[in-house]
Amino acid sequence: MEKLARGIEIDPNDCVRFHGSPKDETVTMTLKNRTDQKLAYKIKCTSNDLFKILKPIDLIEPRTSTEISVTYRAGKGMADDRHHMGVYFIPAPEGCTATSVWAEHYGKAVGEYRVKIVVEQAGG
């Protein structure tokens, strides 16, 4: 299990940045499975009202990557500097779905990342 602890590479890996536009704004994150095992991931956010994550739960085949869209919903309020996303992953057995893996999983995820969300103030 220790080998899987850093099994996903995230880009950007520390901060997702929005420009604070009055319109909705979308950025893309890439998740790459660096292992030889299929992984299930899920992404949780501090505010589902302000941020929409497309593909918040899915599977990543060994040695492949997937793109995740994160949208800042400008009309839903103002974001402050306390927002972040948690990216969690666990091994996924053959023939499973991402939802079924997480439904049956108990305890901590094998790997976990925290990605800060920054929304720059307009004009700043």
C-alpha positions in Angstrom: 0.0 0.0 0.0 2.9 2.4 0.7 3.8 2.3 -3.0 0.3 3.6 -3.9 0.5 6.5 -1.4 1.7 8.9 -4.0 0.2 7.0 -7.0 -1.6 10.0 -8.5 0.2 13.0 -9.9 -1.9 16.2 -10.1 -1.4 19.2 -12.3 -1.7 21.8 -11.0 -0.7 20.2 -7.7 -0.8 23.0 -5.2 -3.3 25.7 -6.3 -6.2 26.2 -8.8 -6.5 29.8 -9.7 -9.5 31.8 -11.0 -9.3 35.4 -12.2 -12.4 36.6 -10.4 -14.4 37.3 -13.5 -18.1 38.2 -13.1 -18.8 35.3 -15.4 -18.4 31.6 -14.6 -14.8 30.5 -15.2 -13.5 26.9 -15.7 -10.0 25.5 -15.3 -8.7 22.0 -16.0 -6.8 19.8 -13.7 -5.0 16.6 -14.8 -4.9 13.5 -12.7 -2.3 10.9 -13.7 -2.2 7.4 -12.4 1.5 6.6 -12.0 0.9 3.0 -10.8 0.4 -0.3 -12.5 -3.0 -0.7 -10.7 -6.4 0.8 -11.5 -7.3 3.5 -9.0 -10.6 5.1 -7.9 -10.6 8.8 -7.0 -13.0 11.2 -5.6 -12.8 15.0 -5.2 -14.5 16.9 -2.5 -14.7 20.7 -2.3 -15.3 23.2 0.5 -18.3 24.8 -1.4 -20.4 23.0 -3.9 -22.4 26.2 -4.4 -19.3 28.1 -5.6 -17.4 25.4 -7.3 -18.6 22.6 -9.7 -16.4 19.7 -10.3 -17.0 17.7 -13.5 -16.1 14.0 -12.9 -15.8 14.3 -9.1 -15.6 10.5 -8.8 -14.2 8.1 -11.4 -11.6 5.4 -12.2 -8.2 5.9 -13.7 -6.6 3.0 -15.6 -2.9 2.2 -14.9 -0.4 4.6 -16.4 -3.1 6.9 -17.9 -4.4 10.3 -17.1 -7.8 12.1 -17.0 -8.9 15.7 -17.1 -11.1 17.2 -14.4 -13.0 20.5 -15.0 -13.4 22.8 -12.0 -15.8 25.7 -12.5 -16.0 28.8 -10.3 -19.7 29.9 -10.4 -19.3 33.6 -10.1 -23.1 34.3 -9.7 -23.3 32.1 -6.6 -21.4 34.5 -4.2 -17.9 35.6 -3.4 -15.1 33.1 -2.7 -12.6 33.8 0.2 -9.1 32.3 0.7 -10.2 29.3 2.7 -11.4 27.2 -0.1 -9.7 24.0 -1.2 -10.4 20.6 -2.8 -9.4 17.2 -1.4 -8.4 14.6 -3.9 -8.6 11.0 -2.5 -7.8 7.7 -4.1 -7.9 4.0 -3.4 -7.1 0.8 -5.4 -10.0 -0.4 -7.6 -10.6 -4.1 -8.3 -11.3 -5.3 -11.8 -15.0 -5.1 -12.9 -16.0 -2.4 -10.4 -17.4 1.0 -10.8 -16.0 4.1 -9.0 -19.2 4.5 -7.0 -19.2 0.9 -5.8 -15.6 1.0 -4.7 -16.2 4.1 -2.6 -19.5 2.7 -1.2 -17.6 -0.4 0.1 -14.5 1.4 1.3 -14.0 2.0 5.0 -11.3 3.9 6.6 -8.8 6.4 5.2 -8.0 6.7 1.5 -4.6 5.3 0.4 -3.6 8.7 -1.0 -4.8 12.2 -0.4 -3.9 15.6 -1.7 -5.2 19.1 -0.8 -5.3 21.7 -3.6 -6.0 25.3 -2.6 -8.5 27.3 -4.6 -7.7 31.0 -5.2 -10.1 33.4 -6.7 -8.4 36.7 -7.4 -10.4 39.8 -6.8 -11.4 41.7 -9.9 -9.1 44.7 -10.5 -6.5 43.3 -8.1 
